[in-house]
Amino acid sequence: MKSFEPFLSHLGMIRDPRRAEGKLYKLPYILLFSILAIVTGANSYRGIRTFIKTHLKRLNEAFKLDWKRPPAHTAIRYILQGLDAAGVEVVFREHAANLNSSEAAAGKRILALDGKVLKGSFDAFSDVKARQMLSAFAVDTALVLAHIEIDEKSNEIPAVQKLLEELDVAGHIVTLDAMHCQKKHSKLLPTHRRI
């Protein structure tokens, strides 16, 4: 499918955790089909495999593939767990920035930064707190531009400062929760003003 070509080329930049020999399934397609499966409700490796198996004929036709069968759920697990999270984040940020710049309207942009606790990430057995993520959301294009994990022993404030340094927010309106009414933020962004 032509509309997926830019995204597939971005996914092709992600380092493949598998050995060079014996790759039956190309990484960009495994990642794309995994994303499509999750968006349609799959919540496990078996669910991703079921999605691919159910739609195998259409996926083969649409993407000009000749997969005889879907990859095993253990292969999908091995691939997804072996990915470098930082490398994946870089590729997704670049893809989101490309989408955002091509779809953005002229003028001031509105970015919303907000932290959320990831559902099901609390592990009582290992005494691990629930994981928290901070996301930067472009309101006008409805795209998540970036996200970072909030350190377990910290809160959103230092994570926001780090994300603001990484993103180009000059000339944009940035909205945050009330907890971020800190003087340190105003030193970070000389062109912004508090509302």
C-alpha positions as CSV (number, residue, x, y, z in Angstrom):
1,M,0.0,0.0,0.0
2,K,1.4,3.3,-1.1
3,S,0.2,5.3,1.9
4,F,2.3,3.0,4.3
5,E,5.5,3.3,2.3
6,P,6.9,6.3,4.3
7,F,6.1,4.6,7.6
8,L,7.6,1.3,6.4
9,S,10.8,3.1,5.5
10,H,10.9,4.6,9.0
11,L,10.3,1.2,10.5
12,G,13.2,-0.1,8.3
13,M,15.6,2.1,10.2
14,I,15.0,0.2,13.4
15,R,17.8,-2.3,14.2
16,D,16.6,-5.9,13.8
17,P,17.5,-8.0,16.9
18,R,17.7,-11.2,14.9
19,R,20.8,-12.8,13.3
20,A,21.3,-12.0,9.6
21,E,20.6,-15.5,8.3
22,G,17.2,-17.2,8.3
23,K,14.9,-14.2,8.4
24,L,11.6,-15.3,6.8
25,Y,9.8,-12.2,7.8
26,K,11.1,-8.6,7.3
27,L,11.1,-6.5,10.4
28,P,9.2,-3.5,9.1
29,Y,6.2,-5.7,8.2
30,I,6.3,-7.5,11.6
31,L,6.3,-4.1,13.3
32,L,3.5,-2.7,11.1
33,F,1.3,-5.7,11.5
34,S,1.9,-5.7,15.2
35,I,0.9,-2.1,15.4
36,L,-2.2,-2.7,13.3
37,A,-3.1,-5.7,15.5
38,I,-2.8,-3.7,18.7
39,V,-4.8,-0.8,17.4
40,T,-7.6,-3.3,16.5
41,G,-7.6,-4.8,20.0
42,A,-4.9,-7.4,20.2
43,N,-3.2,-7.4,23.7
44,S,-0.8,-10.3,23.5
45,Y,1.7,-12.0,21.1
46,R,-0.9,-14.6,20.3
47,G,-3.4,-11.9,19.6
48,I,-0.9,-10.3,17.1
49,R,-0.4,-13.7,15.4
50,T,-4.2,-14.2,15.2
51,F,-4.6,-10.8,13.6
52,I,-1.9,-11.7,11.0
53,K,-3.4,-15.2,10.4
54,T,-6.9,-13.8,10.0
55,H,-5.9,-11.1,7.5
56,L,-2.9,-12.9,5.9
57,K,-4.5,-13.0,2.4
58,R,-5.4,-9.3,2.4
59,L,-2.0,-8.3,3.9
60,N,-0.2,-10.4,1.3
61,E,-2.2,-8.7,-1.5
62,A,-1.9,-5.2,0.0
63,F,1.8,-5.3,0.7
64,K,2.8,-7.6,-2.2
65,L,4.1,-10.3,0.2
66,D,4.1,-14.0,-0.2
67,W,3.9,-15.2,3.4
68,K,2.6,-18.8,3.5
69,R,1.7,-18.5,7.2
70,P,2.1,-15.9,10.0
71,P,5.1,-15.9,12.2
72,A,4.8,-17.9,15.4
73,H,3.8,-15.9,18.5
74,T,7.2,-16.9,20.1
75,A,9.0,-15.3,17.1
76,I,6.9,-12.2,17.4
77,R,7.8,-12.0,21.1
78,Y,11.5,-12.6,20.5
79,I,11.5,-9.8,17.9
80,L,9.5,-7.2,19.9
81,Q,11.3,-7.9,23.1
82,G,14.7,-7.7,21.4
83,L,14.1,-4.2,20.0
84,D,16.2,-1.3,21.4
85,A,13.6,1.0,23.0
86,A,15.6,4.2,22.5
87,G,16.1,3.4,18.8
88,V,12.4,2.8,18.3
89,E,11.6,6.0,20.1
90,V,13.9,8.0,17.8
91,V,12.3,6.5,14.7
92,F,8.7,7.1,16.0
93,R,9.6,10.7,16.9
94,E,11.0,11.4,13.5
95,H,7.9,9.8,11.9
96,A,5.6,11.9,14.1
97,A,7.5,15.1,13.3
98,N,7.2,14.4,9.6
99,L,3.4,13.8,9.9
100,N,3.0,16.8,12.2
101,S,4.9,19.2,9.9
102,S,3.0,18.0,6.8
103,E,-0.4,18.2,8.4
104,A,0.2,21.3,10.6
105,A,-1.7,24.5,9.9
106,A,0.3,27.7,9.7
107,G,0.6,29.8,12.8
108,K,0.9,28.9,16.5
109,R,0.8,25.3,17.5
110,I,-0.6,24.0,20.7
111,L,1.3,21.2,22.5
112,A,-0.1,19.4,25.5
113,L,2.3,17.7,27.9
114,D,0.7,15.2,30.3
115,G,1.8,12.3,32.4
116,K,-0.2,9.0,32.7
117,V,0.2,5.8,34.6
118,L,0.4,2.8,32.4
119,K,-2.5,0.4,33.0
120,G,-1.4,-3.0,34.3
121,S,2.2,-1.9,34.9
122,F,2.1,-2.3,38.7
123,D,3.8,-5.5,39.9
124,A,2.9,-6.3,43.5
125,F,4.9,-9.6,43.5
126,S,8.2,-7.8,42.7
127,D,7.2,-4.7,44.6
128,V,7.5,-2.5,41.5
129,K,5.5,0.7,41.2
130,A,3.3,1.4,38.3
131,R,5.2,2.9,35.4
132,Q,4.4,6.5,34.3
133,M,4.9,8.0,30.9
134,L,5.0,11.7,29.9
135,S,3.6,12.4,26.4
136,A,3.8,15.5,24.2
137,F,0.6,15.8,22.1
138,A,0.1,18.1,19.2
139,V,-3.5,19.3,19.6
140,D,-4.2,20.4,16.0
141,T,-2.9,17.2,14.4
142,A,-3.9,14.8,17.2
143,L,-0.4,13.3,17.1
144,V,1.8,12.1,20.0
145,L,5.1,13.7,19.1
146,A,7.2,12.1,21.8
147,H,7.0,10.4,25.1
148,I,9.5,9.5,27.9
149,E,9.3,7.3,30.9
150,I,9.1,9.2,34.2
151,D,11.7,7.9,36.7
152,E,10.3,5.7,39.4
153,K,11.8,7.8,42.2
154,S,10.8,11.1,40.6
155,N,7.7,12.9,39.2
156,E,6.6,14.7,36.0
157,I,8.5,18.0,36.7
158,P,12.0,16.9,35.7
159,A,10.6,14.7,32.9
160,V,8.8,17.8,31.5
161,Q,12.0,19.8,31.6
162,K,13.9,17.1,29.8
163,L,11.2,16.7,27.1
164,L,11.0,20.5,26.6
165,E,14.8,20.5,26.0
166,E,14.4,17.7,23.4
167,L,11.5,19.2,21.4
168,D,11.5,22.3,19.4
169,V,8.7,24.3,21.1
170,A,9.8,27.8,20.3
171,G,6.8,29.8,19.0
172,H,4.3,27.2,20.2
173,I,1.8,27.3,23.0
174,V,2.6,24.6,25.6
175,T,0.0,23.5,28.1
176,L,0.8,21.6,31.3
177,D,-0.8,20.6,34.6
178,A,-0.9,23.1,37.5
179,M,2.0,21.2,39.2
180,H,4.3,22.7,36.6
181,C,4.0,26.3,37.7
182,Q,7.7,26.3,38.5
183,K,10.2,29.1,38.0
184,K,12.6,26.6,36.4
185,H,10.4,26.2,33.4
186,S,10.5,29.9,32.7
187,K,14.3,29.8,32.7
188,L,14.2,26.9,30.2
189,L,12.1,28.7,27.6
190,P,13.0,32.3,27.2
191,T,10.3,32.9,24.5
192,H,7.3,31.5,26.4
193,R,4.9,33.3,28.7
194,R,2.7,32.0,31.4
195,I,-1.1,32.3,31.0
